[in-house]
Protein backbone atom coordinates (compact mmCIF):
# COMPACT_ATOMS: atom_id res chain seq x y z
CA UNK A 1 0.00 0.00 0.00
CA UNK A 2 1.33 3.42 -0.95
CA UNK A 3 1.89 6.12 1.64
CA UNK A 4 -0.18 9.29 1.31
CA UNK A 5 2.91 11.34 0.45
CA UNK A 6 3.48 9.15 -2.61
CA UNK A 7 0.24 10.40 -4.19
CA UNK A 8 1.38 14.04 -4.05
CA UNK A 9 3.22 15.25 -7.14
CA UNK A 10 5.92 17.79 -6.27
CA UNK A 11 6.68 20.31 -9.01
CA UNK A 12 10.00 22.17 -8.63
CA UNK A 13 10.32 25.85 -9.49
CA UNK A 14 6.57 26.52 -9.67
CA UNK A 15 5.19 29.18 -9.55
CA UNK A 16 8.69 30.65 -9.27
CA UNK A 17 12.29 29.41 -8.93
CA UNK A 18 13.09 27.84 -5.58
CA UNK A 19 9.48 26.89 -4.77
CA UNK A 20 8.34 23.27 -4.71
CA UNK A 21 4.62 23.18 -5.52
CA UNK A 22 2.76 20.30 -3.82
CA UNK A 23 -0.06 19.36 -6.19
CA UNK A 24 -3.20 18.14 -4.42
CA UNK A 25 -4.92 17.27 -7.71
CA UNK A 26 -2.71 14.19 -8.04
CA UNK A 27 -4.23 12.90 -4.79
CA UNK A 28 -7.77 13.60 -6.01
CA UNK A 29 -7.20 11.88 -9.36
CA UNK A 30 -6.37 8.55 -7.75
CA UNK A 31 -9.24 6.72 -6.05
CA UNK A 32 -6.97 5.10 -3.47
CA UNK A 33 -5.15 8.38 -2.86
CA UNK A 34 -8.41 10.22 -2.29
CA UNK A 35 -9.69 7.53 0.06
CA UNK A 36 -6.41 7.51 1.99
CA UNK A 37 -6.40 11.30 2.26
CA UNK A 38 -9.92 11.49 3.70
CA UNK A 39 -9.41 8.49 5.98
CA UNK A 40 -6.12 9.88 7.30
CA UNK A 41 -7.52 13.36 7.93
CA UNK A 42 -10.57 11.91 9.63
CA UNK A 43 -8.41 9.67 11.83
CA UNK A 44 -6.35 12.68 12.98
CA UNK A 45 -9.44 14.21 14.63
CA UNK A 46 -11.47 11.15 15.57
CA UNK A 47 -11.21 12.02 19.28
CA UNK A 48 -12.66 15.52 18.78
CA UNK A 49 -16.24 16.33 19.60
CA UNK A 50 -17.70 18.72 17.05
CA UNK A 51 -21.13 19.68 15.77
CA UNK A 52 -20.34 20.96 12.31
CA UNK A 53 -17.57 20.85 9.71
CA UNK A 54 -16.60 24.03 7.87
CA UNK A 55 -14.34 24.36 4.85
CA UNK A 56 -13.31 26.93 2.28
CA UNK A 57 -13.82 26.72 -1.44
CA UNK A 58 -12.86 24.79 -3.26
CA UNK A 59 -10.64 22.06 -1.88
CA UNK A 60 -11.97 22.46 1.66
CA UNK A 61 -15.32 21.41 0.18
CA UNK A 62 -13.73 18.31 -1.37
CA UNK A 63 -12.17 17.05 1.86
CA UNK A 64 -14.63 18.47 4.39
CA UNK A 65 -17.87 17.18 2.93
CA UNK A 66 -16.99 13.46 3.11
CA UNK A 67 -15.68 13.91 6.65
CA UNK A 68 -18.96 15.59 7.63
CA UNK A 69 -20.97 12.88 5.86
CA UNK A 70 -19.02 10.01 7.44
CA UNK A 71 -19.56 11.49 10.90
CA UNK A 72 -23.20 12.53 10.41
CA UNK A 73 -22.42 16.24 10.72
CA UNK A 74 -23.50 19.21 8.65
CA UNK A 75 -21.11 21.04 6.36
CA UNK A 76 -20.76 24.83 6.22
CA UNK A 77 -19.43 26.56 3.12
CA UNK A 78 -16.87 29.33 3.43
CA UNK A 79 -16.68 31.19 0.13
CA UNK A 80 -15.10 34.11 -1.63
CA UNK A 81 -17.10 37.34 -1.37
CA UNK A 82 -20.26 37.58 -3.46
CA UNK A 83 -20.86 33.85 -3.97
CA UNK A 84 -23.49 33.15 -1.30
CA UNK A 85 -27.17 34.07 -1.89
CA UNK A 86 -28.41 34.84 1.63
CA UNK A 87 -27.28 37.28 4.31
CA UNK A 88 -23.59 36.80 5.07
CA UNK A 89 -20.86 37.77 7.48
CA UNK A 90 -17.41 38.41 6.09
CA UNK A 91 -13.81 38.98 7.06
CA UNK A 92 -10.96 40.40 5.02
CA UNK A 93 -7.38 39.25 5.38
CA UNK A 94 -3.98 39.83 3.88
CA UNK A 95 -2.40 37.59 1.28
CA UNK A 96 1.21 37.56 0.16
CA UNK A 97 0.29 39.93 -2.70
CA UNK A 98 -2.87 41.81 -1.73
CA UNK A 99 -5.96 40.97 0.27
CA UNK A 100 -9.04 38.76 0.09
CA UNK A 101 -12.49 38.48 1.63
CA UNK A 102 -14.28 35.30 2.69
CA UNK A 103 -17.91 34.91 3.73
CA UNK A 104 -20.36 32.53 5.37
CA UNK A 105 -24.12 32.62 5.63
CA UNK A 106 -25.02 34.49 8.80
CA UNK A 107 -27.19 31.58 9.99
CA UNK A 108 -24.66 28.81 9.25
CA UNK A 109 -23.15 28.63 12.75
CA UNK A 110 -25.10 28.95 15.99
CA UNK A 111 -23.52 30.34 19.17
CA UNK A 112 -21.71 27.60 21.06
CA UNK A 113 -21.51 25.16 18.16
CA UNK A 114 -18.23 23.28 18.05
CA UNK A 115 -16.63 23.57 14.62
CA UNK A 116 -14.00 21.49 12.85
CA UNK A 117 -12.26 23.35 10.00
CA UNK A 118 -11.10 21.16 7.09
CA UNK A 119 -8.87 22.33 4.24
CA UNK A 120 -6.31 20.98 1.82
CA UNK A 121 -3.34 23.11 2.86
CA UNK A 122 -1.93 25.42 5.46
CA UNK A 123 0.98 27.57 4.37
CA UNK A 124 1.26 31.05 5.91
CA UNK A 125 -1.97 30.51 7.88
CA UNK A 126 -3.74 33.67 6.70
CA UNK A 127 -6.79 31.98 5.23
CA UNK A 128 -7.15 29.63 8.18
CA UNK A 129 -6.82 32.49 10.65
CA UNK A 130 -9.54 34.37 8.73
CA UNK A 131 -11.84 31.31 8.87
CA UNK A 132 -11.36 31.10 12.64
CA UNK A 133 -12.29 34.79 13.01
CA UNK A 134 -15.34 34.34 10.82
CA UNK A 135 -16.61 31.33 12.77
CA UNK A 136 -15.97 32.98 16.11
CA UNK A 137 -17.77 36.15 14.97
CA UNK A 138 -20.93 34.03 14.86
CA UNK A 139 -20.27 32.55 18.31
CA UNK A 140 -18.88 29.26 17.05
CA UNK A 141 -16.07 27.50 18.89
CA UNK A 142 -13.27 26.17 16.72
CA UNK A 143 -12.28 22.87 18.33
CA UNK A 144 -9.87 21.75 15.65
CA UNK A 145 -8.35 22.27 12.25
CA UNK A 146 -7.28 19.43 9.97
CA UNK A 147 -5.48 19.82 6.66
CA UNK A 148 -4.12 17.41 4.11
CA UNK A 149 -0.77 19.22 3.78
CA UNK A 150 1.19 21.62 5.95
CA UNK A 151 4.10 23.65 4.63
CA UNK A 152 5.82 24.03 8.00
CA UNK A 153 8.55 26.32 6.67
CA UNK A 154 5.95 29.05 6.07
CA UNK A 155 5.03 29.04 9.78
CA UNK A 156 1.24 29.10 9.43
CA UNK A 157 0.92 27.07 12.61
CA UNK A 158 2.29 30.04 14.57
CA UNK A 159 -0.76 32.16 13.65
CA UNK A 160 -2.98 29.48 15.12
CA UNK A 161 -1.39 28.88 18.50
CA UNK A 162 -4.09 27.93 20.94
CA UNK A 163 -5.96 25.90 18.31
CA UNK A 164 -5.49 22.23 17.64
CA UNK A 165 -4.03 21.83 14.16
CA UNK A 166 -3.50 18.42 12.57
CA UNK A 167 -1.93 17.72 9.20
CA UNK A 168 -1.92 14.44 7.32
CA UNK A 169 1.37 15.37 5.61
CA UNK A 170 3.91 17.88 6.87
CA UNK A 171 6.60 19.26 4.56
CA UNK A 172 9.39 21.01 6.43
CA UNK A 173 10.35 23.33 3.56
CA UNK A 174 8.35 26.05 1.88
C-alpha positions as a Markdown table, in Angstrom:
| # | Residue | x | y | z |
|---|---|---|---|---|
| 1 | Unk | 0.0 | 0.0 | 0.0 |
| 2 | Unk | 1.3 | 3.4 | -0.9 |
| 3 | Unk | 1.9 | 6.1 | 1.6 |
| 4 | Unk | -0.2 | 9.3 | 1.3 |
| 5 | Unk | 2.9 | 11.3 | 0.4 |
| 6 | Unk | 3.5 | 9.2 | -2.6 |
| 7 | Unk | 0.2 | 10.4 | -4.2 |
| 8 | Unk | 1.4 | 14.0 | -4.0 |
| 9 | Unk | 3.2 | 15.3 | -7.1 |
| 10 | Unk | 5.9 | 17.8 | -6.3 |
| 11 | Unk | 6.7 | 20.3 | -9.0 |
| 12 | Unk | 10.0 | 22.2 | -8.6 |
| 13 | Unk | 10.3 | 25.9 | -9.5 |
| 14 | Unk | 6.6 | 26.5 | -9.7 |
| 15 | Unk | 5.2 | 29.2 | -9.5 |
| 16 | Unk | 8.7 | 30.7 | -9.3 |
| 17 | Unk | 12.3 | 29.4 | -8.9 |
| 18 | Unk | 13.1 | 27.8 | -5.6 |
| 19 | Unk | 9.5 | 26.9 | -4.8 |
| 20 | Unk | 8.3 | 23.3 | -4.7 |
| 21 | Unk | 4.6 | 23.2 | -5.5 |
| 22 | Unk | 2.8 | 20.3 | -3.8 |
| 23 | Unk | -0.1 | 19.4 | -6.2 |
| 24 | Unk | -3.2 | 18.1 | -4.4 |
| 25 | Unk | -4.9 | 17.3 | -7.7 |
| 26 | Unk | -2.7 | 14.2 | -8.0 |
| 27 | Unk | -4.2 | 12.9 | -4.8 |
| 28 | Unk | -7.8 | 13.6 | -6.0 |
| 29 | Unk | -7.2 | 11.9 | -9.4 |
| 30 | Unk | -6.4 | 8.5 | -7.7 |
| 31 | Unk | -9.2 | 6.7 | -6.1 |
| 32 | Unk | -7.0 | 5.1 | -3.5 |
| 33 | Unk | -5.1 | 8.4 | -2.9 |
| 34 | Unk | -8.4 | 10.2 | -2.3 |
| 35 | Unk | -9.7 | 7.5 | 0.1 |
| 36 | Unk | -6.4 | 7.5 | 2.0 |
| 37 | Unk | -6.4 | 11.3 | 2.3 |
| 38 | Unk | -9.9 | 11.5 | 3.7 |
| 39 | Unk | -9.4 | 8.5 | 6.0 |
| 40 | Unk | -6.1 | 9.9 | 7.3 |
| 41 | Unk | -7.5 | 13.4 | 7.9 |
| 42 | Unk | -10.6 | 11.9 | 9.6 |
| 43 | Unk | -8.4 | 9.7 | 11.8 |
| 44 | Unk | -6.4 | 12.7 | 13.0 |
| 45 | Unk | -9.4 | 14.2 | 14.6 |
| 46 | Unk | -11.5 | 11.2 | 15.6 |
| 47 | Unk | -11.2 | 12.0 | 19.3 |
| 48 | Unk | -12.7 | 15.5 | 18.8 |
| 49 | Unk | -16.2 | 16.3 | 19.6 |
| 50 | Unk | -17.7 | 18.7 | 17.1 |
| 51 | Unk | -21.1 | 19.7 | 15.8 |
| 52 | Unk | -20.3 | 21.0 | 12.3 |
| 53 | Unk | -17.6 | 20.8 | 9.7 |
| 54 | Unk | -16.6 | 24.0 | 7.9 |
| 55 | Unk | -14.3 | 24.4 | 4.9 |
| 56 | Unk | -13.3 | 26.9 | 2.3 |
| 57 | Unk | -13.8 | 26.7 | -1.4 |
| 58 | Unk | -12.9 | 24.8 | -3.3 |
| 59 | Unk | -10.6 | 22.1 | -1.9 |
| 60 | Unk | -12.0 | 22.5 | 1.7 |
| 61 | Unk | -15.3 | 21.4 | 0.2 |
| 62 | Unk | -13.7 | 18.3 | -1.4 |
| 63 | Unk | -12.2 | 17.1 | 1.9 |
| 64 | Unk | -14.6 | 18.5 | 4.4 |
| 65 | Unk | -17.9 | 17.2 | 2.9 |
| 66 | Unk | -17.0 | 13.5 | 3.1 |
| 67 | Unk | -15.7 | 13.9 | 6.6 |
| 68 | Unk | -19.0 | 15.6 | 7.6 |
| 69 | Unk | -21.0 | 12.9 | 5.9 |
| 70 | Unk | -19.0 | 10.0 | 7.4 |
| 71 | Unk | -19.6 | 11.5 | 10.9 |
| 72 | Unk | -23.2 | 12.5 | 10.4 |
| 73 | Unk | -22.4 | 16.2 | 10.7 |
| 74 | Unk | -23.5 | 19.2 | 8.6 |
| 75 | Unk | -21.1 | 21.0 | 6.4 |
| 76 | Unk | -20.8 | 24.8 | 6.2 |
| 77 | Unk | -19.4 | 26.6 | 3.1 |
| 78 | Unk | -16.9 | 29.3 | 3.4 |
| 79 | Unk | -16.7 | 31.2 | 0.1 |
| 80 | Unk | -15.1 | 34.1 | -1.6 |
| 81 | Unk | -17.1 | 37.3 | -1.4 |
| 82 | Unk | -20.3 | 37.6 | -3.5 |
| 83 | Unk | -20.9 | 33.9 | -4.0 |
| 84 | Unk | -23.5 | 33.1 | -1.3 |
| 85 | Unk | -27.2 | 34.1 | -1.9 |
| 86 | Unk | -28.4 | 34.8 | 1.6 |
| 87 | Unk | -27.3 | 37.3 | 4.3 |
| 88 | Unk | -23.6 | 36.8 | 5.1 |
| 89 | Unk | -20.9 | 37.8 | 7.5 |
| 90 | Unk | -17.4 | 38.4 | 6.1 |
| 91 | Unk | -13.8 | 39.0 | 7.1 |
| 92 | Unk | -11.0 | 40.4 | 5.0 |
| 93 | Unk | -7.4 | 39.3 | 5.4 |
| 94 | Unk | -4.0 | 39.8 | 3.9 |
| 95 | Unk | -2.4 | 37.6 | 1.3 |
| 96 | Unk | 1.2 | 37.6 | 0.2 |
| 97 | Unk | 0.3 | 39.9 | -2.7 |
| 98 | Unk | -2.9 | 41.8 | -1.7 |
| 99 | Unk | -6.0 | 41.0 | 0.3 |
| 100 | Unk | -9.0 | 38.8 | 0.1 |
| 101 | Unk | -12.5 | 38.5 | 1.6 |
| 102 | Unk | -14.3 | 35.3 | 2.7 |
| 103 | Unk | -17.9 | 34.9 | 3.7 |
| 104 | Unk | -20.4 | 32.5 | 5.4 |
| 105 | Unk | -24.1 | 32.6 | 5.6 |
| 106 | Unk | -25.0 | 34.5 | 8.8 |
| 107 | Unk | -27.2 | 31.6 | 10.0 |
| 108 | Unk | -24.7 | 28.8 | 9.2 |
| 109 | Unk | -23.2 | 28.6 | 12.8 |
| 110 | Unk | -25.1 | 29.0 | 16.0 |
| 111 | Unk | -23.5 | 30.3 | 19.2 |
| 112 | Unk | -21.7 | 27.6 | 21.1 |
| 113 | Unk | -21.5 | 25.2 | 18.2 |
| 114 | Unk | -18.2 | 23.3 | 18.0 |
| 115 | Unk | -16.6 | 23.6 | 14.6 |
| 116 | Unk | -14.0 | 21.5 | 12.8 |
| 117 | Unk | -12.3 | 23.3 | 10.0 |
| 118 | Unk | -11.1 | 21.2 | 7.1 |
| 119 | Unk | -8.9 | 22.3 | 4.2 |
| 120 | Unk | -6.3 | 21.0 | 1.8 |
| 121 | Unk | -3.3 | 23.1 | 2.9 |
| 122 | Unk | -1.9 | 25.4 | 5.5 |
| 123 | Unk | 1.0 | 27.6 | 4.4 |
| 124 | Unk | 1.3 | 31.1 | 5.9 |
| 125 | Unk | -2.0 | 30.5 | 7.9 |
| 126 | Unk | -3.7 | 33.7 | 6.7 |
| 127 | Unk | -6.8 | 32.0 | 5.2 |
| 128 | Unk | -7.2 | 29.6 | 8.2 |
| 129 | Unk | -6.8 | 32.5 | 10.6 |
| 130 | Unk | -9.5 | 34.4 | 8.7 |
| 131 | Unk | -11.8 | 31.3 | 8.9 |
| 132 | Unk | -11.4 | 31.1 | 12.6 |
| 133 | Unk | -12.3 | 34.8 | 13.0 |
| 134 | Unk | -15.3 | 34.3 | 10.8 |
| 135 | Unk | -16.6 | 31.3 | 12.8 |
| 136 | Unk | -16.0 | 33.0 | 16.1 |
| 137 | Unk | -17.8 | 36.2 | 15.0 |
| 138 | Unk | -20.9 | 34.0 | 14.9 |
| 139 | Unk | -20.3 | 32.6 | 18.3 |
| 140 | Unk | -18.9 | 29.3 | 17.0 |
| 141 | Unk | -16.1 | 27.5 | 18.9 |
| 142 | Unk | -13.3 | 26.2 | 16.7 |
| 143 | Unk | -12.3 | 22.9 | 18.3 |
| 144 | Unk | -9.9 | 21.7 | 15.6 |
| 145 | Unk | -8.4 | 22.3 | 12.2 |
| 146 | Unk | -7.3 | 19.4 | 10.0 |
| 147 | Unk | -5.5 | 19.8 | 6.7 |
| 148 | Unk | -4.1 | 17.4 | 4.1 |
| 149 | Unk | -0.8 | 19.2 | 3.8 |
| 150 | Unk | 1.2 | 21.6 | 6.0 |
| 151 | Unk | 4.1 | 23.7 | 4.6 |
| 152 | Unk | 5.8 | 24.0 | 8.0 |
| 153 | Unk | 8.6 | 26.3 | 6.7 |
| 154 | Unk | 6.0 | 29.0 | 6.1 |
| 155 | Unk | 5.0 | 29.0 | 9.8 |
| 156 | Unk | 1.2 | 29.1 | 9.4 |
| 157 | Unk | 0.9 | 27.1 | 12.6 |
| 158 | Unk | 2.3 | 30.0 | 14.6 |
| 159 | Unk | -0.8 | 32.2 | 13.6 |
| 160 | Unk | -3.0 | 29.5 | 15.1 |
| 161 | Unk | -1.4 | 28.9 | 18.5 |
| 162 | Unk | -4.1 | 27.9 | 20.9 |
| 163 | Unk | -6.0 | 25.9 | 18.3 |
| 164 | Unk | -5.5 | 22.2 | 17.6 |
| 165 | Unk | -4.0 | 21.8 | 14.2 |
| 166 | Unk | -3.5 | 18.4 | 12.6 |
| 167 | Unk | -1.9 | 17.7 | 9.2 |
| 168 | Unk | -1.9 | 14.4 | 7.3 |
| 169 | Unk | 1.4 | 15.4 | 5.6 |
| 170 | Unk | 3.9 | 17.9 | 6.9 |
| 171 | Unk | 6.6 | 19.3 | 4.6 |
| 172 | Unk | 9.4 | 21.0 | 6.4 |
| 173 | Unk | 10.4 | 23.3 | 3.6 |
| 174 | Unk | 8.4 | 26.1 | 1.9 |
